[in-house]
Amino acid sequence: MAIKRPTQPTGAVGFIERLAEQRILEAQRNGEFDDLAGKGKPLALEELSTVPEDLRMAYHVLKNANVLPPEADLLKDIHILEIY
């Protein structure tokens, strides 16, 4: 006999998702998203096709924290030294 899983998330995750969705809908109704910068313009998405899918989140976190892998940091230092 197959176990039926709920279609909606349950527990704390489900509660947080419902709360977030409720607040987003409320903000939309109140017009809080009407005057956002860049409204109506396309998003500037990064090309991540060369980054494996399972590493993309980590890539974003490191990039947003201005953290470079050691080899990239060394290449950057070499480039700076070559300029001077």
N, C-alpha and C positions, 0 to 999 in steps of 0.2 A: 504494500500500500504506500503510495507516494505521499510525502509530507507536503502540505500546501503552505507556502510562504506568503506572508502578507504582501500586498502590492505596494503599500505605503510604508516608509520607514517607521519603525516603532522605537519606543524608549526615548532617551535624551536626544539622539540625533534627529528623530522624527519631530520632536517638539521644537528643536532649534530651527529646523527647516521650515516648519509651519509658521513659527514666530517671525522669521526673516521674511518669508513670503508675505505675511500679513503686513509687516511694516513697509515693505516695498510698495505694495498695492495702496496703502494709506498715503504714502509720500507721493505716489503718482496722482491720486485723487486730489491732493492738496496742491499740486502743481510744483512740487519741490524739485522736479527734474527739468522744468521748462526752460530755464536759463543757464544750462550747463555750458561751459566752454567747449567749443568744437561741435555743438549740436548740429546735426545734419551733414557733418563731414565724415569721410571714411576714417576708420581706425587705422593707425599706423602699426600694423602687425609685423612682428619679426618673422623672418624666414627661418623656420626651425626644422625643415625637412632633413637636414643633415644630422640633427641631434636625435639619438634614439628616443622613442616615445616615452620609455620609462625613466629617462634622465631629464626630460624637459622641465619639470617642476624644480628640480635641484638646480638646473641651469639658470632659471629665472631668479631663484633665491640668491644664488651666488652673484649673479650679475647685478641685481638690485642692491646688494651689499658692497658692490665694488671690489669683490674678491676675485682674483685671477688665479688660475692654476700656476704652480711654481714655474713651469716651462714658459708660459705666456708672460709671466712677470719678468723672467730673465730676458726674453726677447724684447720686451718693452725697455728694459734697462740698456740693452745693447743698442737699440734704436736711438735712445736719448743720447748715449755716449757718441754714437756716430755723427749726430748732428753737431755736436760741439767739438 
